Amino acid sequence: MKLDVEYFDHPKIDPLSNDAKVLHMYLICRSGRLKSDGEVSLSAAKSQGREALDELVEAGLLSTEDSKTYRVNDYLDYQTPKEQIEQKSVDRATAGARGGHVKNHANKLLYDEMCAYCQEAAVKAESWLKHPDLMCKQPS
């Protein structure tokens, strides 16, 4: 979650009650944890009481989607969208797998026919596969 150091000085936030401020931050955090892009349930929106909820709606910080759903307005202007979070996770997993291959196979001269990166290296005829000390891991 991203929170600007001037959050409490924002003209829409400053006049709110403490309950409404806490609710707003809670809904932002909850949406981030659930990766819902600002969409929150009615029960979550009412968690600090109906008065705080109404205050956020009146201030234009929260809007009704339907009878059971609210949306934190401008959420995606300040927070990372679900799609980008998930892509970053995939990218990191791929980079980690590639790093694991280099560390455990290429650097140790161990070809594993079950490893997609070793297979790719074989197709590209990478130089480490031509080393005289190369070992081949047999499938279990």
Backbone as ProteinMPNN parsed JSONL, in Angstrom:
{"seq_chain_A": "MKLDVEYFDHPKIDPLSNDAKVLHMYLICRSGRLKSDGEVSLSAAKSQGREALDELVEAGLLSTEDSKTYRVNDYLDYQTPKEQIEQKSVDRATAGARGGHVKNHANKLLYDEMCAYCQEAAVKAESWLKHPDLMCKQPS", "coords_chain_A": {"N_chain_A": [[0.834, -1.17, 0.0], [0.498, 2.203, -0.771], [1.068, 5.222, 0.817], [0.824, 8.583, 1.031], [2.915, 11.013, 2.602], [1.611, 13.324, 3.103], [-1.002, 12.664, 3.404], [-2.931, 13.083, 5.508], [-3.252, 15.809, 5.332], [-4.595, 16.294, 3.039], [-7.232, 17.913, 1.286], [-9.695, 16.523, 1.205], [-9.438, 14.648, 3.184], [-8.587, 15.876, 5.581], [-10.864, 17.221, 6.956], [-12.309, 15.03, 7.915], [-13.702, 12.791, 10.404], [-11.916, 10.98, 12.985], [-12.669, 8.272, 12.973], [-13.624, 7.961, 10.361], [-11.296, 8.481, 8.902], [-9.671, 6.346, 9.732], [-11.228, 4.243, 8.778], [-11.105, 4.738, 6.013], [-8.336, 4.339, 5.484], [-8.176, 1.677, 6.317], [-9.844, 0.406, 4.424], [-8.41, 0.89, 2.087], [-6.063, -0.547, 2.671], [-7.147, -3.131, 2.992], [-8.191, -3.601, 0.453], [-5.822, -3.623, -0.978], [-4.557, -5.884, 0.139], [-6.341, -7.905, -0.6], [-6.21, -7.597, -3.267], [-8.157, -6.222, -4.83], [-8.491, -3.974, -6.347], [-9.642, -1.641, -5.269], [-12.26, -2.255, -4.75], [-14.62, -3.01, -2.277], [-16.332, -4.884, 0.271], [-19.682, -4.504, 1.563], [-19.875, -5.138, 4.283], [-17.221, -4.746, 5.14], [-16.994, -2.037, 4.593], [-18.738, -1.009, 6.464], [-17.454, -1.442, 8.833], [-16.406, 0.386, 10.714], [-18.601, 1.595, 11.581], [-21.772, 3.023, 10.628], [-21.874, 5.78, 10.424], [-19.227, 6.68, 9.894], [-18.87, 5.47, 7.418], [-20.869, 6.771, 5.876], [-19.795, 9.319, 5.977], [-17.456, 9.072, 4.432], [-18.592, 8.532, 1.945], [-20.048, 10.891, 1.487], [-17.909, 12.657, 1.334], [-16.855, 11.974, -1.046], [-14.989, 9.979, -1.241], [-15.6, 7.357, -1.265], [-17.69, 5.202, -3.077], [-20.874, 3.824, -4.022], [-21.149, 0.67, -5.472], [-22.925, -1.457, -5.867], [-25.666, -3.006, -4.075], [-24.205, -4.473, -2.234], [-21.571, -3.797, -2.42], [-18.834, -1.522, -2.357], [-16.711, 1.099, -3.659], [-13.432, 2.272, -3.373], [-12.78, 5.407, -4.148], [-10.669, 6.673, -6.721], [-8.687, 4.849, -6.191], [-6.954, 3.365, -7.902], [-5.436, 5.407, -8.883], [-3.47, 5.833, -7.08], [-2.59, 3.398, -6.074], [-1.136, 0.18, -6.874], [-2.345, -1.675, -9.603], [-4.115, -4.842, -9.588], [-3.477, -6.536, -11.759], [-0.867, -5.699, -12.482], [0.511, -6.303, -10.127], [0.273, -9.087, -10.045], [1.621, -9.75, -12.423], [4.194, -8.877, -11.814], [4.813, -10.674, -9.803], [4.848, -13.088, -11.243], [6.986, -12.503, -12.963], [9.085, -12.283, -11.105], [9.121, -14.886, -10.072], [9.856, -16.298, -12.343], [12.391, -15.202, -12.82], [13.649, -16.052, -10.491], [13.563, -18.841, -10.837], [15.168, -19.089, -13.095], [17.562, -18.129, -12.036], [17.994, -20.107, -10.106], [18.439, -22.285, -11.771], [20.852, -21.525, -13.049], [22.576, -21.392, -10.827], [22.408, -24.034, -9.727], [22.674, -25.807, -11.844], [23.981, -24.873, -14.386], [26.314, -23.531, -13.32], [27.363, -25.598, -11.812], [27.848, -27.463, -13.647], [25.939, -29.421, -14.318], [23.733, -31.154, -16.054], [20.287, -31.356, -16.263], [17.812, -33.227, -17.425], [15.149, -32.853, -16.887], [14.824, -30.211, -16.402], [13.604, -27.249, -17.654], [15.144, -25.049, -18.383], [17.665, -26.152, -18.772], [17.073, -27.734, -20.956], [16.459, -25.738, -22.798], [18.979, -24.542, -22.927], [20.351, -26.584, -24.176], [19.167, -26.632, -26.703], [20.029, -24.181, -27.627], [22.665, -24.691, -27.709], [24.535, -23.978, -25.651], [27.67, -22.937, -24.26], [28.512, -24.057, -21.767], [27.529, -26.59, -21.781], [29.275, -28.03, -23.269], [31.446, -28.524, -21.809], [34.122, -30.555, -20.547], [33.779, -31.729, -18.032], [31.114, -31.974, -17.6], [28.179, -33.243, -16.142], [25.445, -35.53, -16.223], [22.257, -35.476, -14.946], [20.321, -38.125, -13.981], [16.927, -39.089, -14.519], [14.692, -39.679, -11.774]], "CA_chain_A": [[0.0, 0.0, 0.0], [1.229, 3.464, -0.83], [0.401, 6.277, 1.57], [1.598, 9.815, 0.947], [3.156, 11.633, 3.904], [0.668, 14.436, 3.244], [-2.346, 12.085, 3.367], [-3.84, 13.718, 6.467], [-3.436, 17.209, 4.968], [-5.391, 16.369, 1.808], [-8.476, 18.631, 1.585], [-10.822, 15.617, 1.431], [-9.154, 13.844, 4.371], [-8.43, 16.738, 6.759], [-12.062, 17.477, 7.763], [-12.978, 13.8, 8.35], [-13.535, 12.315, 11.777], [-10.886, 9.949, 13.098], [-13.251, 6.994, 12.55], [-13.681, 7.944, 8.901], [-9.91, 8.365, 8.423], [-9.253, 4.96, 9.974], [-11.981, 3.411, 7.842], [-10.556, 4.94, 4.673], [-7.055, 3.633, 5.404], [-8.47, 0.243, 6.425], [-10.373, -0.063, 3.146], [-7.292, 0.901, 1.144], [-5.205, -1.687, 3.03], [-7.889, -4.365, 2.72], [-8.241, -3.752, -0.993], [-4.48, -4.02, -1.397], [-4.304, -7.268, 0.558], [-7.192, -8.786, -1.398], [-5.977, -7.259, -4.686], [-9.489, -5.997, -5.4], [-8.479, -2.716, -7.107], [-10.487, -0.625, -4.653], [-13.606, -2.76, -4.479], [-14.735, -3.528, -0.91], [-17.663, -5.378, 0.617], [-20.502, -3.668, 2.444], [-19.51, -5.397, 5.681], [-15.945, -4.07, 5.402], [-17.259, -0.593, 4.566], [-19.458, -0.65, 7.69], [-16.693, -1.943, 9.982], [-16.197, 1.452, 11.705], [-19.902, 2.192, 11.844], [-22.468, 3.627, 9.485], [-21.562, 7.215, 10.364], [-17.939, 6.829, 9.197], [-19.131, 5.093, 6.028], [-21.592, 7.875, 5.243], [-18.866, 10.443, 5.873], [-16.581, 8.825, 3.269], [-19.412, 8.669, 0.734], [-20.327, 12.327, 1.327], [-16.657, 13.34, 0.972], [-16.459, 11.532, -2.385], [-13.875, 9.043, -1.138], [-16.151, 6.018, -1.406], [-18.943, 5.226, -3.824], [-21.628, 2.58, -4.045], [-21.14, -0.078, -6.724], [-24.236, -2.099, -5.833], [-26.167, -3.082, -2.695], [-23.269, -5.185, -1.355], [-20.194, -3.455, -2.796], [-18.409, -0.131, -2.458], [-15.428, 1.286, -4.343], [-12.591, 3.359, -2.886], [-12.584, 6.272, -5.313], [-9.297, 7.03, -7.097], [-7.759, 3.828, -5.664], [-5.927, 3.012, -8.887], [-4.568, 6.564, -9.133], [-2.414, 5.838, -6.072], [-2.169, 2.038, -5.745], [-0.779, -0.669, -8.005], [-3.452, -2.565, -9.991], [-3.969, -6.285, -9.403], [-2.81, -7.11, -12.93], [0.571, -5.409, -12.398], [1.037, -7.05, -8.978], [0.376, -10.485, -10.448], [2.677, -9.866, -13.433], [5.471, -8.738, -11.114], [5.01, -11.937, -9.105], [5.253, -14.055, -12.281], [8.335, -12.113, -13.41], [10.036, -12.631, -10.043], [9.208, -16.348, -10.017], [10.628, -16.707, -13.519], [13.78, -14.816, -12.577], [14.158, -16.946, -9.45], [13.775, -20.16, -11.432], [16.333, -18.961, -13.977], [18.718, -18.029, -11.14], [18.202, -21.436, -9.53], [19.043, -23.115, -12.829], [22.256, -21.121, -13.225], [23.316, -21.77, -9.62], [22.409, -25.467, -9.454], [22.956, -26.622, -13.023], [25.032, -24.327, -15.251], [27.552, -23.298, -12.573], [27.865, -26.878, -11.293], [28.013, -28.332, -14.816], [25.023, -30.542, -14.122], [22.596, -31.097, -16.971], [19.116, -32.072, -15.759], [16.89, -33.286, -18.558], [13.814, -32.436, -16.45], [14.867, -28.758, -16.242], [13.278, -26.545, -18.898], [16.249, -24.158, -18.736], [18.715, -27.011, -19.344], [16.603, -28.091, -22.297], [16.633, -24.531, -23.616], [20.421, -24.391, -23.134], [20.758, -27.597, -25.161], [18.703, -26.173, -28.023], [20.894, -23.059, -28.007], [24.044, -25.196, -27.686], [25.324, -23.099, -24.785], [29.044, -23.423, -24.09], [28.712, -24.851, -20.554], [27.14, -27.972, -22.078], [30.385, -28.654, -23.992], [32.559, -28.67, -20.865], [34.448, -31.971, -20.379], [33.357, -32.227, -16.717], [29.658, -31.945, -17.535], [27.5, -34.451, -15.672], [24.026, -35.608, -16.597], [21.411, -35.996, -13.866], [19.374, -39.105, -14.491], [15.607, -38.958, -13.88], [14.468, -40.616, -10.666]], "C_chain_A": [[0.886, 1.244, 0.0], [0.408, 4.516, -0.084], [1.316, 7.489, 1.564], [1.755, 10.419, 2.338], [2.216, 12.813, 4.152], [-0.795, 13.964, 3.21], [-3.317, 12.848, 4.264], [-4.086, 15.198, 6.173], [-4.257, 17.387, 3.697], [-6.744, 17.013, 2.142], [-9.706, 17.731, 1.771], [-10.659, 14.811, 2.719], [-9.174, 14.689, 5.641], [-9.717, 16.933, 7.567], [-12.76, 16.214, 8.305], [-12.76, 13.514, 9.833], [-12.437, 11.255, 11.799], [-11.412, 8.59, 12.65], [-13.28, 6.884, 11.03], [-12.276, 7.811, 8.305], [-9.403, 6.935, 8.577], [-9.95, 4.028, 8.99], [-11.404, 3.532, 6.432], [-9.235, 4.193, 4.513], [-7.261, 2.118, 5.474], [-8.95, -0.311, 5.088], [-9.304, -0.081, 2.058], [-6.389, -0.311, 1.402], [-5.873, -3.011, 2.68], [-7.933, -4.641, 1.215], [-6.884, -4.177, -1.542], [-4.187, -5.465, -1.061], [-5.087, -8.249, -0.296], [-7.015, -8.593, -2.901], [-7.305, -7.043, -5.418], [-9.608, -4.678, -6.156], [-9.463, -1.681, -6.577], [-11.897, -1.07, -4.345], [-13.622, -3.397, -3.096], [-16.172, -3.946, -0.628], [-18.383, -4.384, 1.524], [-20.103, -3.884, 3.896], [-18.183, -4.741, 6.046], [-16.161, -2.554, 5.478], [-17.972, -0.127, 5.837], [-18.681, -0.997, 8.959], [-16.417, -0.895, 11.062], [-17.504, 2.17, 12.032], [-20.466, 2.9, 10.623], [-22.114, 5.11, 9.317], [-20.256, 7.473, 9.607], [-18.099, 6.5, 7.716], [-19.814, 6.23, 5.281], [-20.696, 9.094, 5.028], [-17.951, 10.291, 4.651], [-17.341, 8.977, 1.954], [-19.675, 10.15, 0.454], [-19.089, 13.106, 0.901], [-16.188, 12.947, -0.427], [-15.284, 10.571, -2.389], [-14.303, 7.596, -1.348], [-17.451, 6.134, -2.18], [-19.564, 3.838, -3.839], [-21.537, 1.954, -5.431], [-22.495, -0.763, -6.906], [-24.62, -2.255, -4.365], [-25.187, -3.755, -1.727], [-21.809, -4.797, -1.578], [-19.981, -1.946, -2.862], [-17.078, -0.091, -3.203], [-14.709, 2.472, -3.705], [-12.255, 4.195, -4.117], [-11.11, 6.619, -5.481], [-8.258, 6.028, -6.589], [-6.615, 3.567, -6.643], [-5.057, 4.197, -9.299], [-3.346, 6.542, -8.205], [-1.838, 4.456, -5.775], [-1.889, 1.238, -7.019], [-1.939, -1.613, -8.331], [-3.097, -4.05, -9.819], [-3.163, -6.913, -10.542], [-1.297, -6.898, -12.876], [1.223, -6.173, -11.254], [1.261, -8.504, -9.367], [1.472, -10.69, -11.483], [4.048, -9.77, -12.785], [5.811, -10.035, -10.373], [5.479, -13.022, -10.077], [6.681, -13.768, -12.736], [9.391, -12.504, -12.378], [10.213, -14.143, -9.935], [10.051, -16.873, -11.172], [12.11, -16.392, -13.323], [14.417, -15.712, -11.514], [14.453, -18.334, -9.987], [15.007, -20.149, -12.332], [17.597, -18.898, -13.12], [19.039, -19.364, -10.485], [18.847, -22.383, -10.526], [20.533, -22.795, -12.982], [23.092, -21.615, -12.043], [23.479, -23.285, -9.499], [22.737, -26.361, -10.652], [24.139, -26.063, -13.81], [26.351, -24.156, -14.495], [28.174, -24.585, -12.041], [28.07, -27.905, -12.409], [27.191, -29.609, -14.674], [23.814, -30.352, -15.025], [21.479, -31.964, -16.402], [18.075, -32.067, -16.867], [15.462, -32.912, -18.188], [13.701, -30.905, -16.317], [14.627, -28.075, -17.592], [14.419, -25.632, -19.344], [17.435, -24.948, -19.29], [18.341, -27.414, -20.761], [16.785, -26.92, -23.259], [18.115, -24.312, -23.939], [20.927, -25.38, -24.187], [20.357, -27.175, -26.568], [19.599, -25.052, -28.528], [22.374, -23.456, -28.067], [24.956, -24.286, -26.867], [26.651, -23.76, -24.426], [29.228, -24.301, -22.858], [28.362, -26.318, -20.779], [28.244, -28.741, -22.823], [31.592, -28.901, -23.077], [32.832, -30.152, -20.61], [33.992, -32.567, -19.039], [31.836, -32.247, -16.55], [29.103, -33.297, -17.089], [26.039, -34.378, -16.067], [23.258, -36.214, -15.437], [20.377, -36.926, -14.486], [18.028, -38.913, -13.785], [15.413, -40.044, -12.82], [13.416, -41.648, -11.023]], "O_chain_A": [[1.899, 1.303, 0.698], [-0.788, 4.675, -0.325], [2.451, 7.425, 2.038], [0.84, 10.346, 3.158], [2.051, 13.247, 5.292], [-1.709, 14.765, 3.011], [-4.407, 13.217, 3.827], [-5.028, 15.782, 6.707], [-4.58, 18.514, 3.321], [-7.339, 16.693, 3.171], [-10.665, 18.138, 2.428], [-11.648, 14.342, 3.282], [-9.715, 14.265, 6.662], [-9.663, 16.817, 8.791], [-13.71, 16.329, 9.079], [-11.771, 13.938, 10.43], [-12.075, 10.702, 10.761], [-10.683, 7.83, 12.012], [-12.991, 5.823, 10.478], [-12.088, 7.105, 7.314], [-8.785, 6.383, 7.667], [-9.325, 3.125, 8.435], [-11.238, 2.528, 5.739], [-9.034, 3.492, 3.521], [-6.591, 1.367, 4.765], [-8.511, -1.381, 4.666], [-9.296, -0.97, 1.206], [-6.0, -1.013, 0.469], [-5.232, -3.908, 2.133], [-7.735, -5.773, 0.772], [-6.806, -4.994, -2.46], [-3.631, -6.195, -1.881], [-4.57, -9.3, -0.676], [-7.591, -9.326, -3.705], [-7.54, -7.61, -6.485], [-10.705, -4.298, -6.565], [-10.052, -0.928, -7.352], [-12.659, -0.321, -3.732], [-12.763, -4.216, -2.768], [-17.111, -3.416, -1.222], [-17.76, -3.537, 2.164], [-20.003, -2.924, 4.66], [-18.037, -4.23, 7.156], [-15.579, -1.878, 6.327], [-17.824, 1.026, 6.242], [-19.214, -0.854, 10.059], [-16.214, -1.257, 12.221], [-17.507, 3.218, 12.679], [-19.739, 3.313, 9.72], [-22.063, 5.622, 8.199], [-20.186, 8.378, 8.775], [-17.528, 7.176, 6.861], [-19.392, 6.607, 4.187], [-20.821, 9.807, 4.032], [-17.702, 11.256, 3.929], [-16.803, 9.486, 0.971], [-19.541, 10.606, -0.681], [-19.198, 14.103, 0.187], [-15.229, 13.522, -0.941], [-14.649, 10.367, -3.424], [-13.47, 6.719, -1.58], [-18.227, 7.064, -1.961], [-18.881, 2.825, -3.69], [-21.809, 2.608, -6.438], [-23.124, -0.66, -7.96], [-23.958, -1.687, -3.496], [-25.335, -3.613, -0.513], [-20.91, -5.399, -0.991], [-20.828, -1.199, -3.354], [-16.407, -1.111, -3.359], [-15.294, 3.539, -3.518], [-11.537, 3.746, -5.011], [-10.395, 6.831, -4.502], [-7.067, 6.339, -6.563], [-5.447, 3.55, -6.253], [-4.053, 4.017, -9.987], [-2.319, 7.153, -8.504], [-0.717, 4.35, -5.278], [-2.357, 1.59, -8.102], [-2.462, -2.279, -7.438], [-1.933, -4.443, -9.896], [-2.271, -7.726, -10.303], [-0.53, -7.809, -13.187], [2.355, -6.641, -11.384], [2.302, -9.085, -9.061], [2.182, -11.694, -11.435], [4.967, -10.498, -13.163], [6.973, -10.44, -10.328], [6.398, -13.782, -9.77], [7.489, -14.686, -12.877], [10.461, -12.998, -12.733], [11.327, -14.627, -9.731], [10.86, -17.784, -10.997], [12.974, -17.216, -13.624], [15.585, -16.084, -11.627], [15.468, -18.938, -9.641], [15.795, -21.094, -12.326], [18.594, -19.542, -13.442], [20.207, -19.718, -10.323], [19.703, -23.19, -10.162], [21.366, -23.699, -13.036], [24.171, -22.18, -12.224], [24.572, -23.767, -9.2], [23.043, -27.541, -10.481], [25.186, -26.705, -13.892], [27.396, -24.59, -14.978], [29.387, -24.65, -11.842], [28.419, -29.058, -12.155], [27.683, -30.717, -14.882], [22.974, -29.486, -14.78], [21.679, -33.14, -16.097], [17.523, -31.02, -17.205], [14.64, -32.675, -19.073], [12.604, -30.376, -16.139], [15.363, -28.304, -18.551], [14.641, -25.456, -20.542], [18.136, -24.467, -20.18], [19.185, -27.432, -21.656], [17.215, -27.102, -24.398], [18.472, -23.949, -25.06], [21.81, -25.062, -24.983], [21.126, -27.345, -27.515], [19.896, -24.979, -29.72], [23.227, -22.647, -28.433], [26.019, -23.876, -27.334], [26.74, -24.982, -24.306], [30.041, -25.223, -22.899], [28.841, -27.191, -20.055], [28.154, -29.958, -22.985], [32.621, -29.417, -23.512], [31.892, -30.934, -20.47], [33.835, -33.783, -18.928], [31.338, -32.513, -15.456], [29.503, -34.347, -17.589], [25.474, -33.295, -16.225], [23.558, -37.321, -14.991], [19.651, -36.545, -15.405], [17.99, -38.61, -12.593], [15.901, -41.166, -12.955], [13.101, -42.516, -10.209]]}, "name": "protein", "num_of_chains": 1, "seq": "MKLDVEYFDHPKIDPLSNDAKVLHMYLICRSGRLKSDGEVSLSAAKSQGREALDELVEAGLLSTEDSKTYRVNDYLDYQTPKEQIEQKSVDRATAGARGGHVKNHANKLLYDEMCAYCQEAAVKAESWLKHPDLMCKQPS"}
